[in-house]
Amino acid sequence: MKFPYLKTPGKDPRKKWVSRPIIPIILFGPKGSINIYALIDSGADKCLFNSEIGKEIGLEIEKGKKEIFSGIEGGKLTAFLHPVELQIMGMEMRIEIEAGFVDSPGVSAILGQEGFFDAFKIKFERSRNVIEIIPVRKKII
């Protein structure tokens, strides 16, 4: 399935908008689901979501396994890991991943290597502003 890159405003409103590999997903938890847009990040080790998203799907965030993540310039984030299910909108396949939930305004929804890239072949075509996503394993939940 192909998705166009999504144009988003940069930090400086006077500059042009930036095209990013952002796709619509559904995240499922113990008490519901939420439709959100998530950035596909080949440099991220795991999938990370803002804690507010986790609370909305029924997770008790701080009951998850604690893990520290390092980012650009050595910044540290404390995440709490939980098993969740994820579905790309427009695809039937649902996958189970272990995702980190962080209380940080800088993190909304990031799809990283472990879990997401394990389940899908991702083809970035920046020159055409298109992302192609193909399932590589048949784990349907």
DAMODA-V756451 format. One record per pair of residues at least 6 apart in sequence whose ideal C-beta (glycine too) atoms are under 6 Angstrom apart, sorted by the first residue. I is the first residue (numbers start at 1). J is the second residue. If there is no record, write none. Layout:
i-><I I>
j-><J J>
This chain:
i-><1 1 1 2 2 3 3 4 5 5 5 6 6 7 7 8 8 9 10 19 21 21 22 22 24 24 25 25 25 26 26 26 27 27 27 28 29 29 29 29 30 31 32 32 34 34 36 38 38 39 40 41 41 44 44 45 45 46 46 46 47 47 47 47 47 47 48 48 48 48 49 49 49 50 50 51 51 51 54 54 59 61 61 62 64 64 64 65 66 67 67 68 68 69 69 70 77 77 79 79 80 81 81 83 83 84 85 85 85 86 86 87 93 93 94 95 96 97 119 120 120 121 121 122 123 124>
j-><90 91 133 130 132 23 131 129 19 21 129 20 22 17 19 18 20 17 18 129 40 131 37 39 37 89 38 86 88 33 35 87 34 84 86 85 57 58 59 84 58 58 57 58 56 57 109 109 111 110 111 110 112 110 112 112 113 100 112 114 97 99 111 112 115 116 100 102 107 110 99 101 109 107 108 61 101 103 61 101 82 80 101 80 80 81 82 81 80 79 81 76 78 77 79 76 102 104 100 102 101 98 100 96 98 99 94 96 141 95 97 94 135 140 141 119 141 115 137 133 135 134 136 133 132 131>
